[in-house]
Amino acid sequence: MKHHLHTRSSITCSDCGHTSDETMPLDACVHLYECKNCQKLMTPDSGDCCIFCSHGSHCCPTSQRESRAYREIPSASFKAASIVNAAQTS
């Protein structure tokens, strides 16, 4: 199953509210970003991997891929595995 990765994100400055559209790198996280309006140096919030995850309209491609990997596991397979394990232990 193919999924579309967002490669553009709008970063909003936490100080002045200025929004700027940026292209995200596909293979790296951006840890520092300077607001194009007020020149504030922005960093990720605690627990976020990069500036796009904290202040962007879309998370970075790395986070997008990781979240999809967890969502693609069908819950029915977990139920089936539980039934098989229960049957084997009885």
DOGU-7766 format. One record per atom (N, C-alpha, C, CB): atom name; residue in three letters; residue number from 1; y, x, z. Coordinates in pm, 1 decimal, always signed. Glycine has a CB too. Layout:
N
<CA,ALA,NUM,<Y,X,Z>>
...
END
This chain:
90
<N,MET,1,<-117.3,+84.2,+0.0>>
<CA,MET,1,<+0.0,+0.0,+0.0>>
<C,MET,1,<+124.0,+89.0,+0.0>>
<CB,MET,1,<-0.4,-95.9,+121.6>>
<N,LYS,2,<+211.7,+69.5,-98.1>>
<CA,LYS,2,<+333.0,+149.2,-107.5>>
<C,LYS,2,<+447.0,+80.0,-33.5>>
<CB,LYS,2,<+370.9,+173.4,-254.6>>
<N,HIS,3,<+527.0,+161.0,+33.6>>
<CA,HIS,3,<+643.3,+109.5,+104.7>>
<C,HIS,3,<+767.3,+182.4,+55.7>>
<CB,HIS,3,<+626.8,+125.3,+258.1>>
<N,HIS,4,<+874.7,+109.8,+49.3>>
<CA,HIS,4,<+1002.1,+168.4,+8.0>>
<C,HIS,4,<+1067.3,+235.8,+128.0>>
<CB,HIS,4,<+1096.4,+60.4,-52.5>>
<N,LEU,5,<+1102.4,+362.7,+111.9>>
<CA,LEU,5,<+1177.8,+433.5,+214.7>>
<C,LEU,5,<+1325.9,+421.0,+184.4>>
<CB,LEU,5,<+1135.5,+582.5,+222.7>>
<N,HIS,6,<+1403.1,+387.6,+284.0>>
<CA,HIS,6,<+1548.0,+387.9,+268.0>>
<C,HIS,6,<+1593.9,+532.9,+269.4>>
<CB,HIS,6,<+1619.1,+304.1,+380.4>>
<N,THR,7,<+1670.0,+571.9,+168.2>>
<CA,THR,7,<+1718.9,+709.7,+161.8>>
<C,THR,7,<+1869.5,+717.6,+180.6>>
<CB,THR,7,<+1680.6,+772.7,+29.1>>
<N,ARG,8,<+1933.9,+602.3,+193.7>>
<CA,ARG,8,<+2078.1,+597.7,+220.9>>
<C,ARG,8,<+2099.0,+519.4,+349.3>>
<CB,ARG,8,<+2157.8,+532.9,+101.7>>
<N,SER,9,<+2197.9,+562.1,+424.9>>
<CA,SER,9,<+2228.6,+497.5,+551.3>>
<C,SER,9,<+2378.9,+502.9,+575.0>>
<CB,SER,9,<+2151.9,+564.2,+667.9>>
<N,SER,10,<+2432.5,+400.7,+637.8>>
<CA,SER,10,<+2574.8,+398.9,+673.8>>
<C,SER,10,<+2587.7,+441.7,+818.8>>
<CB,SER,10,<+2638.3,+257.2,+651.5>>
<N,ILE,11,<+2655.4,+552.9,+840.1>>
<CA,ILE,11,<+2677.1,+604.1,+975.7>>
<C,ILE,11,<+2809.1,+550.6,+1027.7>>
<CB,ILE,11,<+2676.0,+759.9,+978.4>>
<N,THR,12,<+2806.2,+494.9,+1148.3>>
<CA,THR,12,<+2926.0,+441.2,+1211.2>>
<C,THR,12,<+2964.2,+529.0,+1329.7>>
<CB,THR,12,<+2904.2,+294.3,+1256.1>>
<N,CYS,13,<+3086.2,+576.8,+1328.7>>
<CA,CYS,13,<+3136.5,+662.6,+1435.1>>
<C,CYS,13,<+3149.5,+581.7,+1564.6>>
<CB,CYS,13,<+3273.0,+725.1,+1395.3>>
<N,SER,14,<+3100.2,+638.3,+1672.2>>
<CA,SER,14,<+3106.9,+570.1,+1801.7>>
<C,SER,14,<+3246.9,+573.0,+1861.6>>
<CB,SER,14,<+3008.9,+633.0,+1898.6>>
<N,ASP,15,<+3335.4,+661.5,+1813.0>>
<CA,ASP,15,<+3472.4,+667.8,+1864.0>>
<C,ASP,15,<+3567.9,+578.1,+1786.1>>
<CB,ASP,15,<+3522.4,+810.5,+1860.2>>
<N,CYS,16,<+3577.9,+600.0,+1655.6>>
<CA,CYS,16,<+3679.6,+528.3,+1577.1>>
<C,CYS,16,<+3624.6,+411.2,+1496.3>>
<CB,CYS,16,<+3747.2,+624.1,+1483.9>>
<N,GLY,17,<+3491.4,+398.9,+1486.7>>
<CA,GLY,17,<+3431.3,+286.8,+1414.1>>
<C,GLY,17,<+3425.3,+305.7,+1263.0>>
<CB,GLY,17,<+3507.3,+162.4,+1444.1>>
<N,HIS,18,<+3469.7,+421.3,+1214.1>>
<CA,HIS,18,<+3465.7,+448.4,+1070.2>>
<C,HIS,18,<+3320.4,+451.9,+1022.7>>
<CB,HIS,18,<+3537.5,+582.6,+1037.0>>
<N,THR,19,<+3295.0,+393.7,+905.1>>
<CA,THR,19,<+3161.7,+391.8,+848.1>>
<C,THR,19,<+3160.2,+472.9,+719.8>>
<CB,THR,19,<+3115.1,+247.8,+822.0>>
<N,SER,20,<+3056.1,+553.5,+703.7>>
<CA,SER,20,<+3042.9,+637.4,+585.3>>
<C,SER,20,<+2899.0,+630.0,+534.3>>
<CB,SER,20,<+3083.2,+784.3,+616.5>>
<N,ASP,21,<+2882.7,+605.2,+404.1>>
<CA,ASP,21,<+2749.4,+602.0,+343.4>>
<C,ASP,21,<+2703.1,+743.9,+315.4>>
<CB,ASP,21,<+2749.4,+518.2,+213.0>>
<N,GLU,22,<+2582.1,+775.7,+358.7>>
<CA,GLU,22,<+2527.5,+910.5,+343.8>>
<C,GLU,22,<+2384.7,+903.5,+289.5>>
<CB,GLU,22,<+2530.4,+986.0,+479.1>>
<N,THR,23,<+2346.6,+1008.5,+217.9>>
<CA,THR,23,<+2208.5,+1023.8,+172.8>>
<C,THR,23,<+2132.1,+1101.9,+278.9>>
<CB,THR,23,<+2201.4,+1095.7,+33.8>>
<N,MET,24,<+2015.1,+1050.6,+316.1>>
<CA,MET,24,<+1934.7,+1115.4,+419.6>>
<C,MET,24,<+1837.1,+1213.8,+356.6>>
<CB,MET,24,<+1858.7,+1010.7,+503.4>>
<N,PRO,25,<+1815.8,+1328.3,+419.8>>
<CA,PRO,25,<+1712.7,+1419.6,+370.2>>
<C,PRO,25,<+1574.8,+1357.6,+394.4>>
<CB,PRO,25,<+1723.6,+1559.2,+439.6>>
<N,LEU,26,<+1482.2,+1380.5,+303.3>>
<CA,LEU,26,<+1348.8,+1322.1,+315.4>>
<C,LEU,26,<+1258.0,+1399.9,+409.7>>
<CB,LEU,26,<+1284.6,+1313.8,+180.0>>
<N,ASP,27,<+1291.8,+1525.7,+436.2>>
<CA,ASP,27,<+1200.3,+1611.7,+511.1>>
<C,ASP,27,<+1262.1,+1678.9,+633.0>>
<CB,ASP,27,<+1146.6,+1716.2,+420.8>>
<N,ALA,28,<+1374.2,+1626.4,+680.6>>
<CA,ALA,28,<+1439.2,+1689.0,+796.6>>
<C,ALA,28,<+1523.1,+1586.1,+871.1>>
<CB,ALA,28,<+1527.6,+1808.7,+752.6>>
<N,CYS,29,<+1550.9,+1615.6,+996.6>>
<CA,CYS,29,<+1638.9,+1531.1,+1077.1>>
<C,CYS,29,<+1775.3,+1599.0,+1086.9>>
<CB,CYS,29,<+1578.4,+1505.5,+1219.5>>
<N,VAL,30,<+1880.7,+1518.1,+1090.7>>
<CA,VAL,30,<+2017.4,+1569.8,+1101.1>>
<C,VAL,30,<+2062.2,+1552.7,+1246.2>>
<CB,VAL,30,<+2115.5,+1495.7,+1001.4>>
<N,HIS,31,<+2092.2,+1665.1,+1311.4>>
<CA,HIS,31,<+2126.1,+1660.6,+1454.1>>
<C,HIS,31,<+2275.8,+1659.5,+1481.6>>
<CB,HIS,31,<+2064.6,+1777.5,+1524.1>>
<N,LEU,32,<+2355.3,+1701.7,+1385.7>>
<CA,LEU,32,<+2500.9,+1702.1,+1402.5>>
<C,LEU,32,<+2565.3,+1636.9,+1281.0>>
<CB,LEU,32,<+2554.9,+1846.8,+1422.3>>
<N,TYR,33,<+2668.5,+1556.3,+1307.2>>
<CA,TYR,33,<+2740.3,+1490.3,+1198.6>>
<C,TYR,33,<+2886.5,+1479.9,+1239.2>>
<CB,TYR,33,<+2679.8,+1348.9,+1166.8>>
<N,GLU,34,<+2975.7,+1520.7,+1150.6>>
<CA,GLU,34,<+3118.6,+1511.5,+1178.6>>
<C,GLU,34,<+3175.7,+1387.5,+1110.0>>
<CB,GLU,34,<+3192.9,+1639.7,+1131.3>>
<N,CYS,35,<+3239.9,+1301.8,+1188.6>>
<CA,CYS,35,<+3303.2,+1182.1,+1134.4>>
<C,CYS,35,<+3408.2,+1223.1,+1031.2>>
<CB,CYS,35,<+3367.3,+1096.9,+1247.7>>
<N,LYS,36,<+3406.6,+1157.5,+918.1>>
<CA,LYS,36,<+3500.9,+1191.1,+810.9>>
<C,LYS,36,<+3641.6,+1138.6,+838.7>>
<CB,LYS,36,<+3451.1,+1135.4,+678.7>>
<N,ASN,37,<+3655.1,+1052.9,+938.5>>
<CA,ASN,37,<+3786.2,+997.6,+971.7>>
<C,ASN,37,<+3851.7,+1071.3,+1088.8>>
<CB,ASN,37,<+3773.4,+849.6,+1004.5>>
<N,CYS,38,<+3783.0,+1077.6,+1202.6>>
<CA,CYS,38,<+3843.9,+1136.4,+1323.3>>
<C,CYS,38,<+3791.6,+1276.0,+1356.0>>
<CB,CYS,38,<+3819.7,+1045.9,+1441.6>>
<N,GLN,39,<+3696.5,+1326.3,+1279.6>>
<CA,GLN,39,<+3637.3,+1458.6,+1296.8>>
<C,GLN,39,<+3558.6,+1476.6,+1427.4>>
<CB,GLN,39,<+3745.1,+1561.1,+1290.4>>
<N,LYS,40,<+3520.9,+1366.3,+1492.1>>
<CA,LYS,40,<+3437.4,+1378.0,+1610.9>>
<C,LYS,40,<+3300.1,+1430.0,+1567.9>>
<CB,LYS,40,<+3425.3,+1240.6,+1685.8>>
<N,LEU,41,<+3245.4,+1524.9,+1642.9>>
<CA,LEU,41,<+3112.6,+1576.8,+1618.6>>
<C,LEU,41,<+3012.9,+1486.4,+1692.0>>
<CB,LEU,41,<+3100.4,+1726.2,+1665.4>>
<N,MET,42,<+2932.4,+1417.0,+1615.4>>
<CA,MET,42,<+2838.0,+1321.1,+1673.1>>
<C,MET,42,<+2699.1,+1384.1,+1681.6>>
<CB,MET,42,<+2833.6,+1190.5,+1588.9>>
<N,THR,43,<+2626.1,+1348.1,+1786.5>>
<CA,THR,43,<+2489.1,+1393.4,+1808.3>>
<C,THR,43,<+2400.7,+1271.6,+1832.4>>
<CB,THR,43,<+2480.8,+1493.0,+1928.1>>
<N,PRO,44,<+2268.5,+1287.0,+1820.3>>
<CA,PRO,44,<+2179.2,+1173.2,+1845.2>>
<C,PRO,44,<+2183.6,+1128.8,+1990.6>>
<CB,PRO,44,<+2036.2,+1208.8,+1806.6>>
<N,ASP,45,<+2160.1,+1001.2,+2011.9>>
<CA,ASP,45,<+2146.8,+949.0,+2147.5>>
<C,ASP,45,<+2017.8,+1002.4,+2208.2>>
<CB,ASP,45,<+2148.3,+793.3,+2148.3>>
<N,SER,46,<+2009.5,+1002.9,+2337.9>>
<CA,SER,46,<+1889.5,+1048.1,+2407.3>>
<C,SER,46,<+1768.9,+966.5,+2360.6>>
<CB,SER,46,<+1907.3,+1036.4,+2560.8>>
<N,GLY,47,<+1663.1,+1035.1,+2322.0>>
<CA,GLY,47,<+1541.0,+968.1,+2277.1>>
<C,GLY,47,<+1532.3,+949.4,+2127.0>>
<CB,GLY,47,<+1529.9,+835.7,+2342.6>>
<N,ASP,48,<+1643.3,+968.2,+2054.8>>
<CA,ASP,48,<+1641.9,+955.8,+1909.0>>
<C,ASP,48,<+1627.8,+1093.8,+1846.8>>
<CB,ASP,48,<+1770.5,+885.6,+1857.6>>
<N,CYS,49,<+1563.1,+1098.1,+1729.8>>
<CA,CYS,49,<+1538.3,+1228.3,+1667.1>>
<C,CYS,49,<+1657.3,+1279.2,+1588.1>>
<CB,CYS,49,<+1418.5,+1219.7,+1576.5>>
<N,CYS,50,<+1746.4,+1189.8,+1543.4>>
<CA,CYS,50,<+1856.9,+1237.1,+1459.5>>
<C,CYS,50,<+1973.2,+1138.6,+1460.8>>
<CB,CYS,50,<+1809.1,+1259.4,+1315.7>>
<N,ILE,51,<+2079.2,+1178.7,+1393.7>>
<CA,ILE,51,<+2202.3,+1099.8,+1388.3>>
<C,ILE,51,<+2181.1,+965.4,+1318.9>>
<CB,ILE,51,<+2311.3,+1178.2,+1316.6>>
<N,PHE,52,<+2092.7,+962.4,+1218.0>>
<CA,PHE,52,<+2067.5,+837.9,+1146.0>>
<C,PHE,52,<+1996.4,+736.0,+1234.9>>
<CB,PHE,52,<+1984.2,+865.2,+1020.5>>
<N,CYS,53,<+1905.7,+782.8,+1320.1>>
<CA,CYS,53,<+1835.1,+692.1,+1410.9>>
<C,CYS,53,<+1928.6,+635.6,+1518.3>>
<CB,CYS,53,<+1717.6,+764.7,+1477.0>>
<N,SER,54,<+2031.4,+711.0,+1554.2>>
<CA,SER,54,<+2124.8,+666.7,+1658.1>>
<C,SER,54,<+2243.2,+588.3,+1604.2>>
<CB,SER,54,<+2175.1,+785.0,+1734.2>>
<N,HIS,55,<+2300.9,+632.0,+1493.4>>
<CA,HIS,55,<+2426.7,+574.1,+1446.2>>
<C,HIS,55,<+2421.3,+520.6,+1303.5>>
<CB,HIS,55,<+2534.5,+676.3,+1455.5>>
<N,GLY,56,<+2303.1,+521.1,+1242.7>>
<CA,GLY,56,<+2291.2,+478.0,+1103.7>>
<C,GLY,56,<+2243.3,+334.4,+1089.0>>
<CB,GLY,56,<+2197.7,+568.9,+1030.6>>
<N,SER,57,<+2264.6,+280.7,+970.4>>
<CA,SER,57,<+2216.6,+146.3,+940.9>>
<C,SER,57,<+2065.7,+146.2,+916.3>>
<CB,SER,57,<+2290.1,+89.1,+819.3>>
<N,HIS,58,<+2008.1,+262.5,+884.6>>
<CA,HIS,58,<+1863.8,+279.0,+867.9>>
<C,HIS,58,<+1821.4,+405.1,+940.3>>
<CB,HIS,58,<+1824.0,+285.1,+717.3>>
<N,CYS,59,<+1702.4,+401.6,+1000.6>>
<CA,CYS,59,<+1646.5,+522.0,+1062.1>>
<C,CYS,59,<+1613.0,+623.0,+954.0>>
<CB,CYS,59,<+1520.8,+488.6,+1146.2>>
<N,CYS,60,<+1597.1,+748.7,+993.6>>
<CA,CYS,60,<+1564.6,+855.2,+899.3>>
<C,CYS,60,<+1426.9,+831.7,+836.7>>
<CB,CYS,60,<+1568.7,+992.2,+969.5>>
<N,PRO,61,<+1401.5,+888.9,+718.8>>
<CA,PRO,61,<+1271.2,+870.7,+653.4>>
<C,PRO,61,<+1152.2,+910.6,+739.7>>
<CB,PRO,61,<+1267.6,+949.6,+526.7>>
<N,THR,62,<+1167.4,+1014.7,+821.3>>
<CA,THR,62,<+1057.5,+1055.4,+909.2>>
<C,THR,62,<+1022.1,+943.0,+1005.8>>
<CB,THR,62,<+1094.8,+1183.0,+987.3>>
<N,SER,63,<+1120.8,+882.6,+1068.1>>
<CA,SER,63,<+1096.2,+771.7,+1160.8>>
<C,SER,63,<+1044.5,+648.6,+1087.4>>
<CB,SER,63,<+1224.2,+736.8,+1237.3>>
<N,GLN,64,<+1094.8,+624.4,+966.8>>
<CA,GLN,64,<+1045.9,+511.9,+887.8>>
<C,GLN,64,<+896.8,+527.9,+859.0>>
<CB,GLN,64,<+1124.9,+499.7,+756.2>>
<N,ARG,65,<+855.5,+649.2,+819.3>>
<CA,ARG,65,<+713.9,+672.8,+789.6>>
<C,ARG,65,<+629.2,+657.2,+915.1>>
<CB,ARG,65,<+693.9,+812.9,+729.5>>
<N,GLU,66,<+675.4,+709.2,+1027.2>>
<CA,GLU,66,<+598.4,+699.8,+1151.4>>
<C,GLU,66,<+583.0,+555.5,+1197.5>>
<CB,GLU,66,<+664.7,+782.0,+1260.9>>
<N,SER,67,<+687.7,+476.9,+1190.0>>
<CA,SER,67,<+678.3,+337.6,+1235.3>>
<C,SER,67,<+587.9,+256.1,+1143.8>>
<CB,SER,67,<+817.7,+273.6,+1241.5>>
<N,ARG,68,<+588.2,+285.6,+1015.2>>
<CA,ARG,68,<+500.1,+214.5,+921.6>>
<C,ARG,68,<+354.6,+252.5,+943.9>>
<CB,ARG,68,<+540.3,+244.4,+776.7>>
<N,ALA,69,<+329.6,+375.5,+979.8>>
<CA,ALA,69,<+192.2,+418.7,+1003.5>>
<C,ALA,69,<+131.1,+338.6,+1117.8>>
<CB,ALA,69,<+187.1,+569.7,+1034.7>>
<N,TYR,70,<+209.8,+308.6,+1219.1>>
<CA,TYR,70,<+158.7,+229.7,+1330.2>>
<C,TYR,70,<+145.3,+82.4,+1293.9>>
<CB,TYR,70,<+249.0,+245.1,+1450.5>>
<N,ARG,71,<+235.0,+30.7,+1211.0>>
<CA,ARG,71,<+230.2,-110.0,+1173.6>>
<C,ARG,71,<+118.9,-141.4,+1075.3>>
<CB,ARG,71,<+361.4,-151.4,+1115.2>>
<N,GLU,72,<+73.4,-44.0,+996.7>>
<CA,GLU,72,<-24.5,-71.5,+892.6>>
<C,GLU,72,<-166.0,-88.0,+945.7>>
<CB,GLU,72,<-22.2,+37.9,+791.7>>
<N,ILE,73,<-191.5,-54.7,+1069.7>>
<CA,ILE,73,<-324.6,-70.6,+1126.3>>
<C,ILE,73,<-343.7,-218.7,+1157.5>>
<CB,ILE,73,<-343.8,+18.2,+1254.6>>
<N,PRO,74,<-435.8,-284.3,+1088.6>>
<CA,PRO,74,<-453.9,-428.0,+1112.3>>
<C,PRO,74,<-512.5,-453.6,+1250.9>>
<CB,PRO,74,<-545.0,-489.3,+1004.4>>
<N,SER,75,<-460.2,-552.9,+1318.4>>
<CA,SER,75,<-506.1,-583.1,+1453.9>>
<C,SER,75,<-649.1,-634.9,+1453.0>>
<CB,SER,75,<-413.9,-685.4,+1519.9>>
<N,ALA,76,<-695.5,-692.7,+1342.9>>
<CA,ALA,76,<-832.0,-744.2,+1334.5>>
<C,ALA,76,<-933.9,-631.9,+1350.4>>
<CB,ALA,76,<-853.7,-816.5,+1201.1>>
<N,SER,77,<-902.4,-511.5,+1303.3>>
<CA,SER,77,<-997.3,-401.6,+1316.6>>
<C,SER,77,<-1015.7,-363.0,+1463.1>>
<CB,SER,77,<-950.5,-280.5,+1235.4>>
<N,PHE,78,<-910.5,-376.6,+1544.1>>
<CA,PHE,78,<-923.3,-349.0,+1686.2>>
<C,PHE,78,<-1012.6,-453.3,+1753.5>>
<CB,PHE,78,<-785.0,-345.8,+1752.8>>
<N,LYS,79,<-996.5,-579.8,+1715.5>>
<CA,LYS,79,<-1079.7,-686.3,+1772.1>>
<C,LYS,79,<-1225.5,-665.4,+1734.1>>
<CB,LYS,79,<-1031.5,-824.7,+1724.1>>
<N,ALA,80,<-1251.2,-630.0,+1608.2>>
<CA,ALA,80,<-1387.4,-607.6,+1562.7>>
<C,ALA,80,<-1449.7,-490.8,+1638.2>>
<CB,ALA,80,<-1390.2,-581.6,+1411.3>>
<N,ALA,81,<-1373.8,-384.0,+1655.8>>
<CA,ALA,81,<-1425.6,-267.6,+1729.0>>
<C,ALA,81,<-1456.4,-304.0,+1873.6>>
<CB,ALA,81,<-1324.7,-151.3,+1724.3>>
<N,SER,82,<-1374.4,-387.5,+1933.8>>
<CA,SER,82,<-1398.2,-429.2,+2072.5>>
<C,SER,82,<-1525.1,-511.5,+2082.4>>
<CB,SER,82,<-1278.9,-509.7,+2126.6>>
<N,ILE,83,<-1548.9,-598.1,+1986.5>>
<CA,ILE,83,<-1669.7,-682.1,+1987.4>>
<C,ILE,83,<-1793.3,-594.8,+1970.5>>
<CB,ILE,83,<-1663.7,-789.6,+1874.9>>
<N,VAL,84,<-1788.3,-497.6,+1878.7>>
<CA,VAL,84,<-1901.0,-406.9,+1855.9>>
<C,VAL,84,<-1927.0,-324.9,+1981.6>>
<CB,VAL,84,<-1873.7,-313.8,+1734.8>>
<N,ASN,85,<-1822.9,-270.7,+2042.7>>
<CA,ASN,85,<-1840.4,-191.0,+2165.1>>
<C,ASN,85,<-1897.2,-275.8,+2277.4>>
<CB,ASN,85,<-1707.0,-129.0,+2208.9>>
<N,ALA,86,<-1852.5,-398.7,+2292.1>>
<CA,ALA,86,<-1903.1,-486.9,+2397.1>>
<C,ALA,86,<-2049.9,-517.7,+2374.0>>
<CB,ALA,86,<-1821.9,-616.8,+2402.8>>
<N,ALA,87,<-2088.4,-539.2,+2249.2>>
<CA,ALA,87,<-2228.0,-570.3,+2217.2>>
<C,ALA,87,<-2319.0,-450.4,+2243.7>>
<CB,ALA,87,<-2240.4,-614.2,+2070.7>>
<N,GLN,88,<-2267.4,-330.5,+2216.5>>
<CA,GLN,88,<-2348.4,-210.5,+2235.6>>
<C,GLN,88,<-2369.8,-178.6,+2383.3>>
<CB,GLN,88,<-2283.1,-92.2,+2166.6>>
<N,THR,89,<-2274.2,-212.5,+2468.8>>
<CA,THR,89,<-2285.3,-180.6,+2611.0>>
<C,THR,89,<-2366.9,-286.0,+2686.4>>
<CB,THR,89,<-2146.2,-168.3,+2672.9>>
<N,SER,90,<-2392.4,-402.8,+2626.4>>
<CA,SER,90,<-2468.3,-505.0,+2698.3>>
<C,SER,90,<-2615.7,-491.3,+2677.9>>
<CB,SER,90,<-2425.3,-641.1,+2656.2>>
END
